[in-house]
Amino acid sequence: MEEQWIEERPQRERRSAKHRAADAASAAPEPFRLSPEAVAEVEERAGRRSERLVRYLREASKAYAAERWSDAKKSLRPLLEAMPDAPSVRELNGMVLYRTGKWAAALEELQYAHLQTQSFDLYPVMMDCLRALRRYDEVEPLWEELRLASPAAEVMAEGRIVMASALSDSGRVADGIRLLEKAPRPRSQPKLYHLRMWYVLGDLYDRGGDLGKARTTFERVALHDPELADVLDRIDALR
């Protein structure tokens, strides 16, 4: 199992330090939130075992939020055994797999959850799994589906970040830059997803050799959040 995991780890793991930081800034978000609907789903499916299984669900969710992946897996195990077709359980399991680098297994779980719920919130993470597996030709169709679905602005931004990063990874840096340059601008104070888009745009300018635009873009990020990834180091390196 360990050898398979290492084999699946993407090429970006072997990049320079600055591009590893860029990947950390551009990684798809963790959309799982323990909602009342998820609790109700487990209660309905569990019957007399509902109290115990809801407790496992809460424990798994807390462990996930705290990045305690092994604890999250341990709490998910009885849920997966008792209700392997529950979308919320499969989603959380998929997110844990994603966060531990098991991209193919994560993609399978998240695809199942999407088919059951028809929610597009998971699309950026599914796209990032495909990107990590270097299945770049499969990322763009998901981006087109996401774009047509027009979900919340944050989900769209995350999908745009992953799509631009996949384009860059496949050698199409200029296309990735154009995609991010077309992103809607914030009307007032930028949100975190705006800053992350700008950071990745700065990184792509850097990769494409436009160092002036890279520095200006990183400075715009630092103006609002100087602690985002390694943005201050990136600015220093471009002086």
TORKOL-4160 file (C-alpha; in steps of 0.2 Angstrom, whole numbers, padded with zeros to 4 digits, m for minus):
239
<pt num="1" X="0000" Y="0000" Z="0000"/>
<pt num="2" X="0014" Y="0012" Z="0004"/>
<pt num="3" X="0023" Y="0009" Z="m0012"/>
<pt num="4" X="0007" Y="0013" Z="m0022"/>
<pt num="5" X="0004" Y="0029" Z="m0012"/>
<pt num="6" X="0022" Y="0035" Z="m0017"/>
<pt num="7" X="0019" Y="0030" Z="m0035"/>
<pt num="8" X="0004" Y="0041" Z="m0036"/>
<pt num="9" X="0012" Y="0056" Z="m0028"/>
<pt num="10" X="0012" Y="0070" Z="m0042"/>
<pt num="11" X="0027" Y="0077" Z="m0051"/>
<pt num="12" X="0024" Y="0094" Z="m0041"/>
<pt num="13" X="0031" Y="0085" Z="m0025"/>
<pt num="14" X="0048" Y="0085" Z="m0034"/>
<pt num="15" X="0048" Y="0104" Z="m0038"/>
<pt num="16" X="0058" Y="0118" Z="m0031"/>
<pt num="17" X="0054" Y="0125" Z="m0014"/>
<pt num="18" X="0045" Y="0140" Z="m0021"/>
<pt num="19" X="0034" Y="0130" Z="m0033"/>
<pt num="20" X="0029" Y="0118" Z="m0018"/>
<pt num="21" X="0024" Y="0134" Z="m0009"/>
<pt num="22" X="0014" Y="0139" Z="m0024"/>
<pt num="23" X="0005" Y="0122" Z="m0024"/>
<pt num="24" X="0001" Y="0124" Z="m0006"/>
<pt num="25" X="m0007" Y="0141" Z="m0010"/>
<pt num="26" X="m0016" Y="0134" Z="m0024"/>
<pt num="27" X="m0022" Y="0117" Z="m0017"/>
<pt num="28" X="m0041" Y="0115" Z="m0018"/>
<pt num="29" X="m0050" Y="0118" Z="m0002"/>
<pt num="30" X="m0058" Y="0106" Z="0010"/>
<pt num="31" X="m0077" Y="0108" Z="0007"/>
<pt num="32" X="m0083" Y="0096" Z="0020"/>
<pt num="33" X="m0093" Y="0104" Z="0034"/>
<pt num="34" X="m0103" Y="0094" Z="0047"/>
<pt num="35" X="m0120" Y="0100" Z="0042"/>
<pt num="36" X="m0137" Y="0096" Z="0050"/>
<pt num="37" X="m0141" Y="0087" Z="0034"/>
<pt num="38" X="m0126" Y="0075" Z="0036"/>
<pt num="39" X="m0131" Y="0071" Z="0054"/>
<pt num="40" X="m0149" Y="0068" Z="0049"/>
<pt num="41" X="m0143" Y="0057" Z="0034"/>
<pt num="42" X="m0133" Y="0046" Z="0046"/>
<pt num="43" X="m0147" Y="0045" Z="0059"/>
<pt num="44" X="m0160" Y="0040" Z="0046"/>
<pt num="45" X="m0149" Y="0026" Z="0039"/>
<pt num="46" X="m0142" Y="0020" Z="0056"/>
<pt num="47" X="m0159" Y="0017" Z="0065"/>
<pt num="48" X="m0155" Y="0010" Z="0082"/>
<pt num="49" X="m0137" Y="0013" Z="0080"/>
<pt num="50" X="m0139" Y="0031" Z="0076"/>
<pt num="51" X="m0132" Y="0038" Z="0092"/>
<pt num="52" X="m0116" Y="0028" Z="0091"/>
<pt num="53" X="m0113" Y="0032" Z="0072"/>
<pt num="54" X="m0117" Y="0050" Z="0074"/>
<pt num="55" X="m0104" Y="0051" Z="0087"/>
<pt num="56" X="m0091" Y="0043" Z="0075"/>
<pt num="57" X="m0096" Y="0056" Z="0062"/>
<pt num="58" X="m0093" Y="0070" Z="0074"/>
<pt num="59" X="m0077" Y="0063" Z="0079"/>
<pt num="60" X="m0071" Y="0060" Z="0061"/>
<pt num="61" X="m0076" Y="0078" Z="0056"/>
<pt num="62" X="m0067" Y="0086" Z="0071"/>
<pt num="63" X="m0051" Y="0075" Z="0067"/>
<pt num="64" X="m0052" Y="0081" Z="0049"/>
<pt num="65" X="m0053" Y="0099" Z="0054"/>
<pt num="66" X="m0038" Y="0097" Z="0066"/>
<pt num="67" X="m0029" Y="0088" Z="0052"/>
<pt num="68" X="m0028" Y="0072" Z="0062"/>
<pt num="69" X="m0029" Y="0061" Z="0047"/>
<pt num="70" X="m0026" Y="0044" Z="0056"/>
<pt num="71" X="m0040" Y="0048" Z="0069"/>
<pt num="72" X="m0052" Y="0053" Z="0055"/>
<pt num="73" X="m0049" Y="0037" Z="0046"/>
<pt num="74" X="m0052" Y="0027" Z="0062"/>
<pt num="75" X="m0068" Y="0036" Z="0066"/>
<pt num="76" X="m0074" Y="0034" Z="0048"/>
<pt num="77" X="m0071" Y="0015" Z="0048"/>
<pt num="78" X="m0087" Y="0010" Z="0057"/>
<pt num="79" X="m0097" Y="0022" Z="0046"/>
<pt num="80" X="m0090" Y="0015" Z="0030"/>
<pt num="81" X="m0094" Y="m0002" Z="0036"/>
<pt num="82" X="m0112" Y="0002" Z="0042"/>
<pt num="83" X="m0117" Y="0013" Z="0027"/>
<pt num="84" X="m0105" Y="0013" Z="0013"/>
<pt num="85" X="m0118" Y="0021" Z="0001"/>
<pt num="86" X="m0120" Y="0037" Z="0012"/>
<pt num="87" X="m0115" Y="0052" Z="0002"/>
<pt num="88" X="m0109" Y="0062" Z="0017"/>
<pt num="89" X="m0098" Y="0048" Z="0024"/>
<pt num="90" X="m0091" Y="0045" Z="0006"/>
<pt num="91" X="m0087" Y="0063" Z="0004"/>
<pt num="92" X="m0078" Y="0065" Z="0021"/>
<pt num="93" X="m0068" Y="0049" Z="0017"/>
<pt num="94" X="m0064" Y="0056" Z="0000"/>
<pt num="95" X="m0057" Y="0072" Z="0008"/>
<pt num="96" X="m0047" Y="0062" Z="0020"/>
<pt num="97" X="m0039" Y="0052" Z="0006"/>
<pt num="98" X="m0036" Y="0068" Z="m0004"/>
<pt num="99" X="m0027" Y="0076" Z="0011"/>
<pt num="100" X="m0016" Y="0061" Z="0013"/>
<pt num="101" X="m0011" Y="0060" Z="m0005"/>
<pt num="102" X="m0021" Y="0045" Z="m0011"/>
<pt num="103" X="m0027" Y="0054" Z="m0026"/>
<pt num="104" X="m0035" Y="0040" Z="m0036"/>
<pt num="105" X="m0045" Y="0033" Z="m0021"/>
<pt num="106" X="m0050" Y="0051" Z="m0016"/>
<pt num="107" X="m0057" Y="0054" Z="m0034"/>
<pt num="108" X="m0068" Y="0039" Z="m0033"/>
<pt num="109" X="m0076" Y="0043" Z="m0017"/>
<pt num="110" X="m0079" Y="0061" Z="m0022"/>
<pt num="111" X="m0086" Y="0056" Z="m0039"/>
<pt num="112" X="m0098" Y="0045" Z="m0030"/>
<pt num="113" X="m0103" Y="0059" Z="m0018"/>
<pt num="114" X="m0106" Y="0071" Z="m0032"/>
<pt num="115" X="m0117" Y="0059" Z="m0042"/>
<pt num="116" X="m0128" Y="0056" Z="m0026"/>
<pt num="117" X="m0129" Y="0075" Z="m0021"/>
<pt num="118" X="m0127" Y="0084" Z="m0038"/>
<pt num="119" X="m0117" Y="0097" Z="m0028"/>
<pt num="120" X="m0103" Y="0105" Z="m0038"/>
<pt num="121" X="m0094" Y="0110" Z="m0022"/>
<pt num="122" X="m0082" Y="0095" Z="m0024"/>
<pt num="123" X="m0077" Y="0099" Z="m0042"/>
<pt num="124" X="m0061" Y="0109" Z="m0038"/>
<pt num="125" X="m0055" Y="0095" Z="m0027"/>
<pt num="126" X="m0059" Y="0082" Z="m0040"/>
<pt num="127" X="m0050" Y="0092" Z="m0053"/>
<pt num="128" X="m0035" Y="0093" Z="m0041"/>
<pt num="129" X="m0035" Y="0074" Z="m0039"/>
<pt num="130" X="m0034" Y="0073" Z="m0058"/>
<pt num="131" X="m0021" Y="0086" Z="m0059"/>
<pt num="132" X="m0010" Y="0077" Z="m0046"/>
<pt num="133" X="m0012" Y="0061" Z="m0056"/>
<pt num="134" X="m0006" Y="0071" Z="m0071"/>
<pt num="135" X="m0022" Y="0067" Z="m0080"/>
<pt num="136" X="m0023" Y="0084" Z="m0087"/>
<pt num="137" X="m0034" Y="0081" Z="m0102"/>
<pt num="138" X="m0048" Y="0076" Z="m0089"/>
<pt num="139" X="m0047" Y="0092" Z="m0079"/>
<pt num="140" X="m0053" Y="0104" Z="m0092"/>
<pt num="141" X="m0070" Y="0095" Z="m0095"/>
<pt num="142" X="m0074" Y="0096" Z="m0077"/>
<pt num="143" X="m0069" Y="0115" Z="m0077"/>
<pt num="144" X="m0081" Y="0117" Z="m0091"/>
<pt num="145" X="m0095" Y="0108" Z="m0082"/>
<pt num="146" X="m0091" Y="0119" Z="m0066"/>
<pt num="147" X="m0091" Y="0135" Z="m0077"/>
<pt num="148" X="m0108" Y="0131" Z="m0084"/>
<pt num="149" X="m0115" Y="0126" Z="m0067"/>
<pt num="150" X="m0110" Y="0143" Z="m0060"/>
<pt num="151" X="m0109" Y="0138" Z="m0042"/>
<pt num="152" X="m0104" Y="0150" Z="m0028"/>
<pt num="153" X="m0090" Y="0163" Z="m0032"/>
<pt num="154" X="m0078" Y="0154" Z="m0020"/>
<pt num="155" X="m0081" Y="0137" Z="m0028"/>
<pt num="156" X="m0078" Y="0145" Z="m0045"/>
<pt num="157" X="m0062" Y="0153" Z="m0040"/>
<pt num="158" X="m0055" Y="0137" Z="m0033"/>
<pt num="159" X="m0059" Y="0128" Z="m0049"/>
<pt num="160" X="m0051" Y="0142" Z="m0059"/>
<pt num="161" X="m0035" Y="0140" Z="m0048"/>
<pt num="162" X="m0034" Y="0122" Z="m0051"/>
<pt num="163" X="m0038" Y="0123" Z="m0070"/>
<pt num="164" X="m0024" Y="0137" Z="m0072"/>
<pt num="165" X="m0012" Y="0126" Z="m0062"/>
<pt num="166" X="m0016" Y="0111" Z="m0072"/>
<pt num="167" X="m0013" Y="0121" Z="m0088"/>
<pt num="168" X="0004" Y="0127" Z="m0081"/>
<pt num="169" X="0009" Y="0109" Z="m0076"/>
<pt num="170" X="0006" Y="0103" Z="m0094"/>
<pt num="171" X="0017" Y="0116" Z="m0101"/>
<pt num="172" X="0003" Y="0129" Z="m0105"/>
<pt num="173" X="0008" Y="0143" Z="m0094"/>
<pt num="174" X="0002" Y="0157" Z="m0105"/>
<pt num="175" X="m0016" Y="0149" Z="m0105"/>
<pt num="176" X="m0015" Y="0147" Z="m0086"/>
<pt num="177" X="m0011" Y="0166" Z="m0085"/>
<pt num="178" X="m0025" Y="0171" Z="m0097"/>
<pt num="179" X="m0038" Y="0161" Z="m0087"/>
<pt num="180" X="m0033" Y="0169" Z="m0070"/>
<pt num="181" X="m0032" Y="0186" Z="m0078"/>
<pt num="182" X="m0050" Y="0184" Z="m0083"/>
<pt num="183" X="m0056" Y="0181" Z="m0066"/>
<pt num="184" X="m0069" Y="0193" Z="m0059"/>
<pt num="185" X="m0061" Y="0207" Z="m0048"/>
<pt num="186" X="m0067" Y="0210" Z="m0030"/>
<pt num="187" X="m0079" Y="0224" Z="m0028"/>
<pt num="188" X="m0072" Y="0229" Z="m0011"/>
<pt num="189" X="m0060" Y="0220" Z="0001"/>
<pt num="190" X="m0053" Y="0204" Z="m0007"/>
<pt num="191" X="m0057" Y="0188" Z="0000"/>
<pt num="192" X="m0045" Y="0174" Z="0003"/>
<pt num="193" X="m0049" Y="0165" Z="m0013"/>
<pt num="194" X="m0045" Y="0181" Z="m0022"/>
<pt num="195" X="m0028" Y="0182" Z="m0014"/>
<pt num="196" X="m0025" Y="0164" Z="m0018"/>
<pt num="197" X="m0029" Y="0167" Z="m0036"/>
<pt num="198" X="m0017" Y="0182" Z="m0037"/>
<pt num="199" X="m0004" Y="0172" Z="m0028"/>
<pt num="200" X="m0005" Y="0158" Z="m0042"/>
<pt num="201" X="m0006" Y="0171" Z="m0055"/>
<pt num="202" X="0010" Y="0179" Z="m0048"/>
<pt num="203" X="0018" Y="0162" Z="m0048"/>
<pt num="204" X="0013" Y="0159" Z="m0066"/>
<pt num="205" X="0020" Y="0176" Z="m0071"/>
<pt num="206" X="0037" Y="0170" Z="m0063"/>
<pt num="207" X="0037" Y="0154" Z="m0072"/>
<pt num="208" X="0033" Y="0163" Z="m0089"/>
<pt num="209" X="0047" Y="0175" Z="m0086"/>
<pt num="210" X="0037" Y="0191" Z="m0083"/>
<pt num="211" X="0046" Y="0195" Z="m0067"/>
<pt num="212" X="0039" Y="0213" Z="m0066"/>
<pt num="213" X="0021" Y="0207" Z="m0066"/>
<pt num="214" X="0026" Y="0193" Z="m0054"/>
<pt num="215" X="0033" Y="0205" Z="m0042"/>
<pt num="216" X="0018" Y="0217" Z="m0043"/>
<pt num="217" X="0006" Y="0203" Z="m0041"/>
<pt num="218" X="0014" Y="0196" Z="m0026"/>
<pt num="219" X="0015" Y="0214" Z="m0018"/>
<pt num="220" X="m0004" Y="0215" Z="m0021"/>
<pt num="221" X="m0006" Y="0199" Z="m0011"/>
<pt num="222" X="0006" Y="0204" Z="0003"/>
<pt num="223" X="m0004" Y="0221" Z="0005"/>
<pt num="224" X="m0019" Y="0211" Z="0011"/>
<pt num="225" X="m0011" Y="0196" Z="0018"/>
<pt num="226" X="0008" Y="0196" Z="0021"/>
<pt num="227" X="0007" Y="0178" Z="0029"/>
<pt num="228" X="0000" Y="0169" Z="0014"/>
<pt num="229" X="0011" Y="0155" Z="0009"/>
<pt num="230" X="0029" Y="0162" Z="0006"/>
<pt num="231" X="0023" Y="0178" Z="m0003"/>
<pt num="232" X="0036" Y="0189" Z="0006"/>
<pt num="233" X="0050" Y="0178" Z="0001"/>
<pt num="234" X="0044" Y="0178" Z="m0017"/>
<pt num="235" X="0044" Y="0197" Z="m0017"/>
<pt num="236" X="0062" Y="0197" Z="m0010"/>
<pt num="237" X="0068" Y="0185" Z="m0023"/>
<pt num="238" X="0061" Y="0196" Z="m0037"/>
<pt num="239" X="0070" Y="0212" Z="m0032"/>
